Amino acid sequence: MKSILNNWTVIRFLRVAIAIVILVQAIYQKDFAFGVLALLLILMAIANVGCCGAGECNVDVRNKKNKHEEEIIYEEQGNKK
């Protein structure tokens, strides 16, 4: 319940507003599929869940150098004539 009432950002309000607009259009056009989609989007915005809602999309910033990356050593090549 705390996650529903706390941490409301501009983006979260925008998500709810867009979902409400879709719901109004679905009711106006009597389109059941868009109505279901709008209700799903409203619930996702209110609960603050999505593809990155669980924090699984975070980038690991501790290790800046790629583990598979090796230092490249350049050698001067002589003129072959």
N, C-alpha and C positions, 0 to 999 in steps of 0.2 A: 504494500500500500504506500510505503514511503517513496518508492521509485515513481509512482504515478503522480504524487503531489510535489515532489522535489525535482530540481534540475531541469526546469523548463527554460529552453533557449529559444532564440528567434527561429532557428531551423525547425524545432519541434512544433512551434506554433504554425509555421508555414506548412508543414506536413499535414497538420490537422485541418488547416484552412483549405488546402487543395483537396483533401479527401472529402470535406463537406461540400465543396463545389461539385465534385464528381457525383456525390450522393444526390444533390439537388438536381443535377442534370439527368441522372438515372431515373429519379422520380418523375421529372417533367416529361421525359421521353418514354416512360414506362418500360425501361430496359432492366430486366432482372439481373443479367450478368454484370452490368456495371454497378448495380446496387450492391451486389455481393462483394465485388471488388472494392467499392467505396467503404463498406462496413469493415472489411479486412484492413484497409489502409488506415481507417480511423482507429481501430483497435491497436494496430501496430504503433501508430504515432502516440497514442495515449500511454501505452505500456512501455514506450521507448525501446522497442525491439526491432531488429532488422538483420541484415546480413552481418553487420558489424556491432550489433547490440551487445553481444557477449564479450566484446573486446578481443575477438580472435583475428582481427585485421590489423593489429598493431605491428609496427615495424620495429625490429630489434635494433636499437641504436647503440648498444654497448659495443658491439663488434663492428667497427667501421670498415675494416679491411676484409675482403672476401676470403674465406678459408681456402678456397681453391686457387686463389690468385698468388702467383709467385713473382718475385722481383725479376724484371727483365734486364739482362746484361747485354749491352751493345758492344760489339768489337769493331774496331776500325779495320777496314779491308784495304789492302794495298792496291796500287794501280797495276794491273796485269796487262803488259804490252808485249 
